[in-house]
Amino acid sequence: MSANPLREGMRMSLVPGPGALVIFGASGDLSHRKLIPALYNLALRNLLPSSFQLVGVARTDYGGDDGYRAEVRKAIEQYSRTLPINETVFETFAQQTRYVSGSFDDEKLYEQLKKVLAEGDKSHGTAGNATFYLATPPTLFPLIATKLGEHGLSRSRAAVRRVVIEKPFGRDAASAAALDTVVRGAFKERQVFRIDHYLGKETVQNILVLRFANGIFEPVWNRNFIDHVQITVAESIGVEGRGRFYEEAGAMRDIIQNHLLQVLSFVAMEPPGSFDVESVRNERAKVLAALRPLTPNDVVRGQYDAGFGGGVAVPAYRDEDGVATDSMTETYVAARLSIDNWRWAETPFYIRTGKRLPKRVTEVAIQFKRVPHLPFSYAAAEQLEPNVLVLRIQPNEGIALRFGTKVPSSRTQIRTVNMDFDYDTAFAQAPAEAYETLLADAMRGDATNFIRIDMVEDAWRVVDPVLSAWTHEGGAPHPYAAGTWGPDAADDLLAREGRRWRRP
Ligand code: BG6
């Protein structure tokens, strides 16, 4: 990295102190696609602890440590953002990797884990420190947390123990509180790292830098200048073999309650006094606490029908593996949110997410109010659109400002143009994967970009009334053809207030 002159002088992240990382659910999809490649890339960037051990825990029998190391290699070959594999780095990484197989309710598994960690302290100098990552189906979180407590693994007088818990944290406010009670039976809040990988994305973190390191945005970042905000998390993929999981989740629980509301909290928060962990989290939490709970009238849900994706015919959601043929699960949600505070009163935040939309794009569009008086003729300004600041979270990470400009000619003709900042061009380097950032943060004990329990509960409080209405009052999601921008009803949601969705 230091070879890149554009990054010269930049402060590199701190390397975590000695410790082990234990992944529960090590044979699963998340582990293969995200966690293992992220750890390998941290190793490549010299950002793993120098005294490190990785312990995979799962039911699958890979035939011992070497069998699991082969599996780890396959995952890197398939999913790493940097290839080919650097053999020297991989060799060390493999030597640091161990595997414990068994059933999560079996006491012997935890005793075996204890033994492996103790061996790691001796052979790899991990000093008794351990971070446990729960990457299993959520139904197993209470069991594993409880067992870690019962076997004395969750706390240590001389060492640091932490737990990272994947989303979704509960299914509603009540189950999140119940899960928290179980987790807190074994771990203290400061040991708990609730992960939402969107918070590890460079471009999400950059929202704070854009807002609080520059003088020009903050004065206009409020109801007086901003007409409304649109946040879009669009995916072109379908449920990708995760039908069974998705039937239980749906777009509201999978994206809106966590990723989308967390991004919104960055956009809407007040400037923190400092960048220490709790100052930042307090300001984000206040936004979530000020969000008005949604009602069914604020929300449109959709479900994709057969259509086209990437130029080929794709099946309807109801025809995907693991999905009920009469499923009512929503694969699309659009909603109008209100933030009840001084800065944002009467400034709507329109949010939407969906699977099988025309393209993968996550963006925040801040649409400013029009000028109070336009001293040009209607004909001259016909093509003038309001100013929009677009934060492109992914892909083509960057920031664009749309403004009106005179078309060069003898007449006055105004057209809206883009001023564009592009990460790739500016830094000549693709941003690191979110999981790399967050794994390193968790191992360092930096909770800034993790979610506190009050934030989880407030996010559920916002979506719960609608989830409950869908369950108890029936109704069905609006169908939309795969490869389109969702149901027409989503357009009506904005049209009734004289607005329309941006085409990203
Ligand atoms: C996950 C969801 O949390 O985020 C998936 O469970 C979704 O359904 C994914 O596809 C999107 O993440 P990203 O980083 O690809 O935008």
Residues whose N, C-alpha, C, O or C-beta is under 5 A from the ligand:
A	BS01	BG6	D254
